[in-house]
Amino acid sequence: MKPLPPPDKARWVLSFDFDGTLHDPASEPPVPDAFFDKIEELRRDHAAVWGINTGRSLPYMLEGFVESRFPFLPDWVVTREREVWLPGEAGDWLPHASWNQRCKDEIHSLFAHAAKLLARIRSDVAEHTGAQWVEAEGDPAGIISRTSEEMDWIVSHIRPLVAAEPLLAWQRNSIYLRFSHRDYHKGSALGEVASLFGLAAENCFAIGDSHNDFEMLDPAFAARTACPANSVPEILSHVRETGGCITSRIHGAGAIEALEHYFGGGH
């Protein structure tokens, strides 16, 4: 599996969240075949390049390509809301080394500096909730709650604590939370991807459904934004307030609707 033949010069960058936006595990297929037809049309008519901008790790995302039966690979992938990957000649994925290394170094430095604050947050979470604290290679601090309501409480509790460390941020998707660096998120990663193609925010489209898509759906990173009808209330409000497109359809069908809203086509 390889990407579509590249355009002579890209004119648009299209950024798609995966889980909940494109991918619906309850549907068959999980990503509609018509979505890939639309991508081929936009490649031909608008010289568009496209990618997946996800909280998944790269191995987990590769599983998603297989599960969803992608007929061709995207032109780029952002994983863990920050790491940029580009397809290699052999169908493998190569890191955008300078960006990924800078991201890794700055996160490592921040987490070392904020170790006491993170330890306090971990203690509070253990004392007041049944949530699980998780640590993994490249993700030294995260939380998995039992319910969305429990995560709502955790976020409300940690928000004033984190204010003491202005570079410390977090990305949330449902019951999952990953602590991160304020400057590295789906939005800044999209900006870096666009720069690789010689483009800026006015030539970027982005669609997402959950809390970790806020930055990607900022007009500072994508002039054309959208969210599917199944998005969380905060994202629906954000997209509405910033003049983006809220689709009438959900998941992958909503992504197609958003593309037709901005680029035409469809019926």
N, C-alpha and C positions, 0 to 999 in steps of 0.2 A: 504494500500500500504506500502510495506517494501523494504529495500535494498535486493540485492541478498545475498545468504549465503556467509559469509566472507571467504576469503582464509585462509589457515592455517598460512601462513606468506606472507604478501604483498611484491611483487617484483617491482611493478610500481605504480606510482601515475599519474592519468590522469586528467588534469584540462581544463575545457571547459568554455569559455565565453558563455553567453546565447543569448541575443538579438543580431541579426545580424550574429552570428556565428552558433550556433545550431538552433536557433528559427527564422523562417521566417513566419510572420503572414499571408502572401499572399499565402503560400503553404498549401496543404491539404494532410496529416496532417502537422502542423507547424514544427515538428521534424520528420524526416523520420523513419519509422518502422525499416529500415535496420540498423539505428544507434544503436538501442537497441540490435539487433542481434549481431552486432560487439562487443558491450560491453560484452555481455554474452560470446562470443568467447574469448575475451581477459582476462576475469575472469578465464575461464577454462584453457587456454593455457599459460597465462603469469602471473597469480596471480595478476591481476591489480585491483586496487581500483580507483574509479572515482568520480569526483565532479563537481559542478557548481561554477564558480568563477565570480560573477556578481556585478554590481553596484546597482541592485535592493535591496529593503528592504526585510526582510524575508517574511512578509505577501504577498507582491507583487510576490515574487518568488514562494510561494506556489500556488498562482493563476496560474502561468506559468506552473507548473507541471500538473495541472488539464487541462488547455487549450491545452497543448501539448499532453495530454493523455499518460503520462509516465506510462509504465507497472510496473515499480519498481522504488524505490527512489535511488538517488545517495548515496554514502557512506559518503559524507560530503558536506557542502555548505559554501561558503564565500559570505557574503552579504555586500552591501555598500562598496565594494572593500577592506574590512578589517576584518569584524566580522566572526569568525569561529563557525560553528554549526555542531553538530553530531546527527544522528538519535537516538531517544530513543526507548525503547521496545514497546511503545504504538503507534508508528508511528508519534510521536511528534518530535520536534527538540530541543536539549539541547545545551546551550552555552558552548563553551570551555572557562570556566569562567576566568582562570588566564590570558589568552591572551586578551580576550575581555575587562576585567576590566582594565588591563594595558593600552590598546589602548584608552579606554574611558578617563582614568585619564590624560594621556599625551596630548590628544587632548584638553581636557578642560583647562589644564594649558597653553597650547600654545595659544589657542584662547583668553584667558584672557590677556596674555602678548601682543598679537598682535591686541588688540581691536582697537587702534587708526589707525593702518595701514588698517585694514579691513573697518573701517568707511570711510577712504579716498577713498578706492577702490569703496565702495558702492556709494559714492557721485559722483565719476567720471563716473561710469556706468550710473547713473541716468541722469547726465548732457549730456553725449555724445551719448547715445544709447537709444533704446526703450526696452532694456532687463529688465527682472524682477529679483529683488533680493529676495531670498527665505531663510527662516529660519524654521527649524523643530527640533523636539526632536532628539538629537544625531547628527544632521547636522545643526550647528548654522549659517553657511554661504554658500550660493550657488547662482548661476545665471542661469536663463533660457533665452536664447536669442531668437530673432524672426527668425533668419536664421543662417546657418553655417558660412556665410561670416561675419555676425555681431559678432559671437563668435570668429572667427579668429582675428578680430580687438581687441576684449576684451582681448584675450590672449596676443597679441602683446603689448598691453598697460600695462597690469598688470605684465608682466614678469620682467621688470626692477624694479618695485616697490617691488615685493615680494623678490627680491634678498637681500633686507635689513633685511629680517627675514629668516635666512637659514633653519629653521625647518618647515616653512610654505610652503606647496605645494598645488597642486590641481589635481583633476582627471576630465578629460573631456570625454564626449561621445556625439558627434554631437552638439546639441544646449544646452546641459546640462553641468554645471561645478559645482564641489563640492570642496570647500577648505578642506584641510586635512593636516595631519602630514607627513613630509617627510619619516618617517620610517614605515608607515603603508599604505600598498597598496596591490594590487593583488599578487605581487611577494613575499613580505614578508609573507603574509598570506599563500600562497602556501608553502613557506619554513616551516612555523609552522605546516601545515597539514602534510607535508612529515615527519617531525620529530616525529609526533605522531605515524607514522607507522614504525619508525626506518629507514627511507630512507633519501637520500640527493638529490641534484640537478641532479646528473648523472642518477637517476632513475625516473625523472619526465618528463612528456610530457605536453605541454600547447599549446592551440590554441585560438586566439582571432582576432578581426577585427578592433578595434577602439583605440583611443588615450589612454583610461584608461587601455589598455592591455599591454602597453609598458613594464612595470616592470615585469609582468608575463612572457613576451616573452624574458626576459633577460637570457642568458645562466647561469648566476649566480644562477638562481632559477629553470630553466628547461633546461636540456641538449638537449632535443628534442622539437623544437618549430615549429609552423606552423601558417599560416593564410589563410582563404578562399579567392577566387578570388575577392570577393566583398569588401575586406578590404579597408580602407582609404589609400591614397597614402603614408602617413608617415609610416604606419605599413607595407605596402608592401616593402618599402625601408629598414626598420629596419630588417625585417625577411630575406630579401635577403642579406643584409650586414653581418648578423650574422650567415649565413649558414643554415637557417631554410628552411622549405618546404612551397612554395607558391602553392596552389592547382589550378587546372584548373577549378574546379567546385565551386559553391557558397554555402553558408550556411551549412546546415546539410550534404548535399552530399559532400561538401568540407571537413568537419570533418571526414567523413568516408574515403575519399581519403587520408587524412593525416595519419590516423591510419594505413591504408594499406601500405603507404610509409614506415613507421617506423617499423611496426610489421608484415608485410606480409599479405597474404590472398587476397581475391578479385579475379578479373579476368582481 
